[in-house]
């Protein structure tokens, strides 16, 4: 019986994580893309990679690219602000997703325990 409970809990948690991660991004990449549209090729490439990663829901990849961009000294103030704002939005998305998944996992575990009559 405990094995079945563990399997059900793991399945519920996995489905919640997949559901939370598959939602469309609400991070606005337009300011980032606009500020790097005429930048040097290395910076433009990193900005494009970050924007693509955000649109694909790959927030960890986006954060890595954005942090790489922040370490470069030749960014204009507009570019620095765009990177900073986009990074803050990505971090907020990750925080929101983690919070939502945690709450839903607790609820699913509670429902499973109730259904099994613990």
TORKOL-4160 file (C-alpha; in steps of 0.2 Angstrom, whole numbers, padded with zeros to 4 digits, m for minus):
118
<pt num="1" X="0000" Y="0000" Z="0000"/>
<pt num="2" X="0014" Y="0012" Z="0004"/>
<pt num="3" X="0022" Y="0008" Z="m0013"/>
<pt num="4" X="0006" Y="0013" Z="m0022"/>
<pt num="5" X="0005" Y="0029" Z="m0012"/>
<pt num="6" X="0023" Y="0034" Z="m0016"/>
<pt num="7" X="0019" Y="0030" Z="m0035"/>
<pt num="8" X="0004" Y="0041" Z="m0035"/>
<pt num="9" X="0012" Y="0055" Z="m0026"/>
<pt num="10" X="0027" Y="0055" Z="m0038"/>
<pt num="11" X="0015" Y="0054" Z="m0053"/>
<pt num="12" X="0005" Y="0069" Z="m0046"/>
<pt num="13" X="0021" Y="0079" Z="m0043"/>
<pt num="14" X="0028" Y="0075" Z="m0060"/>
<pt num="15" X="0012" Y="0080" Z="m0069"/>
<pt num="16" X="0011" Y="0096" Z="m0059"/>
<pt num="17" X="0029" Y="0101" Z="m0063"/>
<pt num="18" X="0026" Y="0097" Z="m0081"/>
<pt num="19" X="0010" Y="0108" Z="m0081"/>
<pt num="20" X="0018" Y="0122" Z="m0073"/>
<pt num="21" X="0033" Y="0122" Z="m0084"/>
<pt num="22" X="0023" Y="0121" Z="m0101"/>
<pt num="23" X="0014" Y="0137" Z="m0099"/>
<pt num="24" X="0018" Y="0151" Z="m0111"/>
<pt num="25" X="0031" Y="0164" Z="m0105"/>
<pt num="26" X="0024" Y="0180" Z="m0098"/>
<pt num="27" X="0042" Y="0188" Z="m0099"/>
<pt num="28" X="0042" Y="0203" Z="m0112"/>
<pt num="29" X="0058" Y="0200" Z="m0122"/>
<pt num="30" X="0054" Y="0215" Z="m0134"/>
<pt num="31" X="0064" Y="0228" Z="m0124"/>
<pt num="32" X="0079" Y="0216" Z="m0124"/>
<pt num="33" X="0078" Y="0212" Z="m0142"/>
<pt num="34" X="0076" Y="0230" Z="m0147"/>
<pt num="35" X="0091" Y="0237" Z="m0137"/>
<pt num="36" X="0102" Y="0224" Z="m0144"/>
<pt num="37" X="0096" Y="0225" Z="m0162"/>
<pt num="38" X="0111" Y="0235" Z="m0168"/>
<pt num="39" X="0123" Y="0229" Z="m0155"/>
<pt num="40" X="0140" Y="0220" Z="m0159"/>
<pt num="41" X="0138" Y="0202" Z="m0165"/>
<pt num="42" X="0143" Y="0194" Z="m0149"/>
<pt num="43" X="0131" Y="0204" Z="m0138"/>
<pt num="44" X="0117" Y="0202" Z="m0151"/>
<pt num="45" X="0120" Y="0184" Z="m0152"/>
<pt num="46" X="0119" Y="0182" Z="m0133"/>
<pt num="47" X="0103" Y="0193" Z="m0132"/>
<pt num="48" X="0095" Y="0183" Z="m0146"/>
<pt num="49" X="0099" Y="0166" Z="m0137"/>
<pt num="50" X="0092" Y="0173" Z="m0121"/>
<pt num="51" X="0076" Y="0179" Z="m0129"/>
<pt num="52" X="0074" Y="0162" Z="m0138"/>
<pt num="53" X="0077" Y="0152" Z="m0122"/>
<pt num="54" X="0063" Y="0163" Z="m0113"/>
<pt num="55" X="0051" Y="0160" Z="m0127"/>
<pt num="56" X="0055" Y="0141" Z="m0126"/>
<pt num="57" X="0052" Y="0141" Z="m0107"/>
<pt num="58" X="0071" Y="0138" Z="m0104"/>
<pt num="59" X="0073" Y="0150" Z="m0090"/>
<pt num="60" X="0089" Y="0143" Z="m0083"/>
<pt num="61" X="0097" Y="0144" Z="m0101"/>
<pt num="62" X="0090" Y="0162" Z="m0102"/>
<pt num="63" X="0097" Y="0167" Z="m0085"/>
<pt num="64" X="0114" Y="0160" Z="m0090"/>
<pt num="65" X="0114" Y="0171" Z="m0106"/>
<pt num="66" X="0108" Y="0186" Z="m0097"/>
<pt num="67" X="0121" Y="0184" Z="m0083"/>
<pt num="68" X="0134" Y="0183" Z="m0097"/>
<pt num="69" X="0128" Y="0199" Z="m0105"/>
<pt num="70" X="0129" Y="0208" Z="m0088"/>
<pt num="71" X="0147" Y="0204" Z="m0086"/>
<pt num="72" X="0152" Y="0213" Z="m0102"/>
<pt num="73" X="0158" Y="0230" Z="m0101"/>
<pt num="74" X="0153" Y="0237" Z="m0117"/>
<pt num="75" X="0134" Y="0238" Z="m0115"/>
<pt num="76" X="0125" Y="0254" Z="m0117"/>
<pt num="77" X="0114" Y="0260" Z="m0102"/>
<pt num="78" X="0099" Y="0255" Z="m0112"/>
<pt num="79" X="0106" Y="0238" Z="m0114"/>
<pt num="80" X="0111" Y="0236" Z="m0096"/>
<pt num="81" X="0093" Y="0241" Z="m0091"/>
<pt num="82" X="0085" Y="0229" Z="m0103"/>
<pt num="83" X="0096" Y="0215" Z="m0097"/>
<pt num="84" X="0092" Y="0219" Z="m0079"/>
<pt num="85" X="0073" Y="0220" Z="m0082"/>
<pt num="86" X="0072" Y="0204" Z="m0091"/>
<pt num="87" X="0083" Y="0195" Z="m0078"/>
<pt num="88" X="0071" Y="0201" Z="m0065"/>
<pt num="89" X="0056" Y="0195" Z="m0075"/>
<pt num="90" X="0064" Y="0178" Z="m0077"/>
<pt num="91" X="0068" Y="0176" Z="m0059"/>
<pt num="92" X="0050" Y="0181" Z="m0054"/>
<pt num="93" X="0043" Y="0168" Z="m0066"/>
<pt num="94" X="0054" Y="0155" Z="m0058"/>
<pt num="95" X="0049" Y="0160" Z="m0041"/>
<pt num="96" X="0031" Y="0160" Z="m0046"/>
<pt num="97" X="0032" Y="0143" Z="m0054"/>
<pt num="98" X="0041" Y="0135" Z="m0039"/>
<pt num="99" X="0028" Y="0142" Z="m0027"/>
<pt num="100" X="0014" Y="0136" Z="m0038"/>
<pt num="101" X="0021" Y="0119" Z="m0040"/>
<pt num="102" X="0024" Y="0117" Z="m0021"/>
<pt num="103" X="0007" Y="0122" Z="m0017"/>
<pt num="104" X="m0001" Y="0110" Z="m0029"/>
<pt num="105" X="0010" Y="0096" Z="m0024"/>
<pt num="106" X="0005" Y="0098" Z="m0006"/>
<pt num="107" X="m0013" Y="0098" Z="m0011"/>
<pt num="108" X="m0011" Y="0083" Z="m0022"/>
<pt num="109" X="m0002" Y="0074" Z="m0008"/>
<pt num="110" X="m0015" Y="0078" Z="0004"/>
<pt num="111" X="m0029" Y="0072" Z="m0008"/>
<pt num="112" X="m0019" Y="0056" Z="m0010"/>
<pt num="113" X="m0018" Y="0053" Z="0009"/>
<pt num="114" X="m0036" Y="0056" Z="0011"/>
<pt num="115" X="m0041" Y="0044" Z="m0003"/>
<pt num="116" X="m0030" Y="0031" Z="0004"/>
<pt num="117" X="m0038" Y="0033" Z="0022"/>
<pt num="118" X="m0022" Y="0037" Z="0031"/>
